[in-house]
Amino acid sequence: MPPPLPELPGVEHRFETVDGIQLHYAEAGAGDPLVLLHGWPQHWWMWRDWIGPLAERFRVIVPDLRGHGWSDKPRADYRKTEFLDDAIALLDRLGLERVRFVGHDWGGWTGMLAALREPERIERLVVMSIPHPWSRRPHPRAVLAALAYQPIVGGPFGKLAMQRLGFTGHMLRAGRSIGSFSDAEIETYDAVQRDDDAAEASVRIYRTFMLHEAMPWANGHLRRERLTVPTLWLVGERDMVASASDDGYRDHADDMTFELVPDASHFMPEELPIGLRDRVLAFL
């Protein structure tokens, strides 16, 4: 079982069942709907410094992806299109026709897929810490960075690494270049990953990506899809995977702005919450 939910002032926790999967989401504020979606190995709590200020302007909805946090963790293959299907189904359950969307890591991929395939649902999009989906070929630096952790998480000893060897904390510390995570912050994420279902889900997420999704992405299977949603793409200059992405997006996006964030690494929403939050709010 996952640990108790961390509390945050002004936030209410809700659950909705979509396509047989129970999704947890945090909610705060009122106004136009804004979705914040996390990546791995995190959950809704990664947006703790964002929710309150954004809730002064928006109805902020912060789900946990399937396999993460306090959402269900089915024995599925965790293709990223399933993350997309869950997100759209949750919007349907909440009666939301159109939202602003901010995503980090797998949450960023989910937002990008939503904007490509369901553009009428996305008003404006912010994606962080991901390569764009039209890369001509993976940069060797990005490949080496991915090989440093994905085979560990998705391999035969992935559960052991997360449940017994503290690999979650190692990844969080290695992916941050500004400031540091406290022991309590690491434990908030590590405690979830020690849960057997969550550790199994993490293995399946990366095993599926390595076996079924990485090669189509590298071969440009999304190059025929055009991004029409106004998009802000933010990447930390020290993010070994995302910052190596080429500029080939220009021929595939009508209105996408790329910004390299100085000194930041992969987990920049927690490294630079105030500066990034203000930049994102101005764009939204």
C-alpha positions as CSV (number, residue, x, y, z in Angstrom):
1,M,0.0,0.0,0.0
2,P,1.2,3.6,-0.7
3,P,2.0,5.8,2.3
4,P,-0.5,8.4,3.5
5,L,-1.1,11.3,1.2
6,P,1.0,14.4,2.0
7,E,-1.1,17.4,2.9
8,L,-0.9,20.8,1.3
9,P,-3.0,23.8,2.5
10,G,-5.9,24.6,0.2
11,V,-5.7,21.3,-1.7
12,E,-8.5,18.8,-1.8
13,H,-7.9,15.2,-2.9
14,R,-10.3,13.4,-5.2
15,F,-10.6,10.1,-7.1
16,E,-12.2,9.3,-10.4
17,T,-12.5,6.0,-12.1
18,V,-11.8,6.1,-15.9
19,D,-11.8,3.0,-18.0
20,G,-11.6,0.8,-14.9
21,I,-8.6,2.7,-13.5
22,Q,-8.9,4.8,-10.4
23,L,-7.0,8.0,-10.7
24,H,-6.1,10.3,-7.8
25,Y,-5.9,14.0,-8.4
26,A,-5.4,17.1,-6.2
27,E,-7.4,20.2,-6.8
28,A,-7.3,23.8,-5.7
29,G,-8.6,27.2,-6.8
30,A,-11.3,28.3,-9.2
31,G,-11.4,29.7,-12.7
32,D,-10.2,28.4,-16.0
33,P,-9.0,24.8,-15.7
34,L,-5.2,24.1,-15.6
35,V,-3.7,20.6,-15.5
36,L,-0.3,20.0,-14.0
37,L,1.1,16.6,-14.8
38,H,4.2,15.1,-13.2
39,G,6.8,12.6,-14.4
40,W,8.8,9.7,-13.0
41,P,9.6,9.0,-10.2
42,Q,7.4,11.7,-8.8
43,H,3.7,12.3,-8.3
44,W,1.3,15.3,-7.8
45,W,3.4,16.6,-4.9
46,M,6.2,17.7,-7.2
47,W,4.0,20.8,-7.9
48,R,3.7,21.8,-4.2
49,D,5.3,25.2,-4.8
50,W,3.2,25.8,-7.9
51,I,-0.3,24.9,-6.9
52,G,-1.1,27.7,-4.4
53,P,0.1,30.6,-6.5
54,L,-1.5,29.2,-9.7
55,A,-4.8,28.5,-7.9
56,E,-5.2,32.3,-7.4
57,R,-5.9,32.4,-11.1
58,F,-6.9,28.9,-12.2
59,R,-8.8,25.8,-11.2
60,V,-5.7,23.7,-10.8
61,I,-6.1,19.9,-11.3
62,V,-3.0,17.8,-10.5
63,P,-3.4,14.1,-11.3
64,D,-1.2,11.2,-10.5
65,L,-0.4,9.2,-13.7
66,R,-1.4,5.5,-13.5
67,G,1.4,3.6,-11.8
68,H,2.4,6.6,-9.8
69,G,1.4,8.2,-6.5
70,W,-2.0,7.3,-5.3
71,S,-3.5,6.3,-8.6
72,D,-4.1,2.6,-9.5
73,K,-1.1,0.6,-10.6
74,P,-2.4,-2.1,-12.9
75,R,-0.3,-4.9,-14.3
76,A,-0.4,-3.2,-17.7
77,D,2.3,-2.4,-20.3
78,Y,2.2,1.3,-19.6
79,R,2.5,2.6,-23.2
80,K,2.5,6.3,-23.1
81,T,-0.7,6.5,-25.2
82,E,-2.3,5.0,-22.1
83,F,-1.2,8.0,-20.1
84,L,-2.9,10.1,-22.9
85,D,-6.1,8.1,-22.8
86,D,-6.3,8.4,-19.0
87,A,-5.8,12.2,-19.2
88,I,-8.5,12.7,-21.8
89,A,-10.9,10.4,-20.0
90,L,-10.3,12.3,-16.8
91,L,-11.1,15.6,-18.5
92,D,-14.3,14.0,-19.8
93,R,-15.3,12.8,-16.3
94,L,-14.7,16.3,-15.0
95,G,-16.7,17.8,-17.9
96,L,-13.8,19.9,-19.1
97,E,-13.8,20.5,-22.8
98,R,-10.6,22.6,-23.0
99,V,-7.7,23.1,-20.6
100,R,-4.3,24.7,-20.2
101,F,-1.7,22.0,-19.7
102,V,1.7,21.9,-18.0
103,G,3.7,18.7,-18.1
104,H,7.1,17.5,-16.9
105,D,8.9,14.4,-18.1
106,W,6.3,11.7,-18.9
107,G,3.7,14.3,-18.0
108,G,5.2,16.5,-20.7
109,W,5.0,13.6,-23.2
110,T,1.4,13.1,-22.3
111,G,0.7,16.8,-22.9
112,M,2.5,16.7,-26.2
113,L,0.6,13.7,-27.4
114,A,-2.7,15.4,-26.3
115,A,-1.8,18.5,-28.3
116,L,-0.9,16.5,-31.4
117,R,-3.9,14.1,-31.3
118,E,-6.6,16.0,-29.4
119,P,-5.6,19.7,-30.1
120,E,-9.2,20.9,-29.6
121,R,-8.8,19.9,-25.9
122,I,-5.6,22.0,-25.2
123,E,-5.7,25.8,-25.0
124,R,-2.0,26.3,-24.3
125,L,0.7,23.8,-23.5
126,V,3.9,23.9,-21.5
127,V,6.3,20.9,-21.7
128,M,9.4,20.6,-19.6
129,S,12.5,18.3,-19.6
130,I,11.7,16.2,-22.7
131,P,13.2,16.1,-26.2
132,H,10.7,17.2,-28.8
133,P,9.1,14.4,-30.7
134,W,10.5,15.2,-34.2
135,S,14.2,14.7,-33.4
136,R,16.0,13.5,-36.6
137,R,18.1,11.1,-34.5
138,P,18.9,10.6,-30.8
139,H,22.0,12.6,-29.8
140,P,24.8,10.2,-28.5
141,R,24.8,12.2,-25.2
142,A,21.1,11.6,-24.8
143,V,21.5,7.9,-25.5
144,L,24.3,7.5,-23.0
145,A,22.3,9.4,-20.3
146,A,19.2,7.2,-20.9
147,L,21.3,4.1,-20.7
148,A,22.6,5.2,-17.3
149,Y,19.2,4.5,-15.7
150,Q,16.6,3.1,-18.0
151,P,18.0,-0.5,-18.1
152,I,18.4,-0.4,-14.4
153,V,14.7,0.6,-13.8
154,G,13.3,-1.6,-16.6
155,G,15.7,-4.5,-16.0
156,P,15.3,-7.7,-13.9
157,F,16.6,-6.0,-10.8
158,G,14.6,-2.8,-11.1
159,K,12.3,-3.5,-8.2
160,L,15.2,-4.4,-6.0
161,A,17.0,-1.2,-7.0
162,M,14.0,1.0,-6.0
163,Q,12.7,-1.0,-3.0
164,R,16.0,-1.8,-1.3
165,L,18.8,0.1,-2.8
166,G,17.5,3.7,-2.8
167,F,17.7,4.2,-6.6
168,T,14.8,6.6,-6.5
169,G,16.7,9.0,-4.3
170,H,19.8,8.6,-6.4
171,M,17.9,9.5,-9.6
172,L,16.4,12.6,-7.9
173,R,19.7,13.8,-6.6
174,A,21.5,13.1,-9.9
175,G,18.9,15.0,-11.9
176,R,19.1,18.2,-9.9
177,S,21.8,20.8,-10.3
178,I,20.4,23.8,-8.4
179,G,19.9,23.3,-4.6
180,S,19.2,19.8,-3.2
181,F,16.4,17.6,-2.2
182,S,16.0,17.3,1.6
183,D,15.8,13.8,3.1
184,A,12.1,14.4,3.8
185,E,11.5,15.3,0.2
186,I,13.3,12.2,-1.1
187,E,11.3,10.1,1.3
188,T,8.0,11.5,0.0
189,Y,8.9,9.9,-3.4
190,D,10.9,7.0,-2.2
191,A,8.1,5.8,0.1
192,V,5.8,5.4,-2.8
193,Q,8.4,3.6,-4.9
194,R,9.0,1.1,-2.1
195,D,5.4,-0.1,-2.6
196,D,5.5,-3.4,-4.5
197,D,2.8,-2.3,-7.1
198,A,4.5,1.1,-7.7
199,A,8.0,-0.5,-8.1
200,E,6.4,-3.1,-10.6
201,A,4.8,-0.2,-12.5
202,S,8.1,1.6,-12.8
203,V,9.7,-1.5,-14.2
204,R,6.9,-1.8,-16.7
205,I,7.0,1.8,-17.7
206,Y,10.7,1.7,-18.7
207,R,10.7,-1.9,-20.1
208,T,7.8,-1.0,-22.4
209,F,9.6,2.2,-23.5
210,M,12.9,0.4,-24.2
211,L,11.3,-2.6,-26.0
212,H,8.4,-1.0,-27.9
213,E,8.6,2.9,-27.9
214,A,12.2,4.1,-28.0
215,M,13.0,2.8,-31.5
216,P,9.8,4.2,-33.2
217,W,10.5,7.6,-31.5
218,A,14.1,7.5,-32.7
219,N,12.9,6.7,-36.2
220,G,10.6,9.7,-36.2
221,H,7.2,8.0,-36.1
222,L,5.6,11.3,-35.1
223,R,7.1,13.4,-37.9
224,R,3.9,13.5,-39.9
225,E,2.0,15.0,-37.0
226,R,1.9,18.8,-36.7
227,L,1.6,20.8,-33.5
228,T,-0.9,23.6,-33.8
229,V,-1.4,24.4,-30.1
230,P,0.6,27.4,-28.8
231,T,3.4,25.7,-26.8
232,L,6.3,26.7,-24.5
233,W,9.1,24.1,-24.4
234,L,11.5,24.5,-21.5
235,V,14.6,22.5,-21.0
236,G,17.4,22.8,-18.4
237,E,20.8,23.3,-20.0
238,R,22.2,20.6,-17.8
239,D,19.5,18.1,-18.6
240,M,21.6,15.4,-20.3
241,V,18.7,13.9,-22.3
242,A,16.4,16.8,-23.2
243,S,19.0,19.4,-23.8
244,A,20.6,17.3,-26.5
245,S,17.5,17.5,-28.7
246,D,18.0,19.2,-32.1
247,D,16.1,22.1,-33.5
248,G,14.1,20.1,-36.0
249,Y,10.8,21.1,-34.4
250,R,10.6,24.3,-36.5
251,D,9.1,22.5,-39.5
252,H,6.5,20.7,-37.4
253,A,5.1,23.3,-35.0
254,D,3.0,26.4,-35.8
255,D,3.7,28.2,-32.6
256,M,6.3,26.7,-30.3
257,T,8.8,28.7,-28.3
258,F,12.0,26.9,-27.1
259,E,13.8,28.2,-24.0
260,L,17.0,26.7,-22.5
261,V,16.9,27.4,-18.7
262,P,20.4,28.3,-17.5
263,D,22.1,26.0,-14.9
264,A,18.9,23.9,-14.5
265,S,18.8,20.1,-14.9
266,H,16.0,17.6,-15.3
267,F,14.0,18.3,-12.2
268,M,13.8,22.0,-12.7
269,P,10.2,22.6,-11.6
270,E,11.6,21.8,-8.1
271,E,14.9,23.4,-8.7
272,L,13.5,26.8,-9.8
273,P,9.9,26.8,-8.7
274,I,9.4,30.6,-8.5
275,G,11.2,31.7,-11.6
276,L,9.8,28.9,-13.8
277,R,6.3,29.4,-12.3
278,D,6.3,33.0,-13.2
279,R,7.5,32.3,-16.7
280,V,4.8,29.7,-17.2
281,L,2.1,31.9,-15.7
282,A,3.0,34.7,-18.2
283,F,2.7,32.2,-21.1
284,L,-0.6,30.8,-19.9
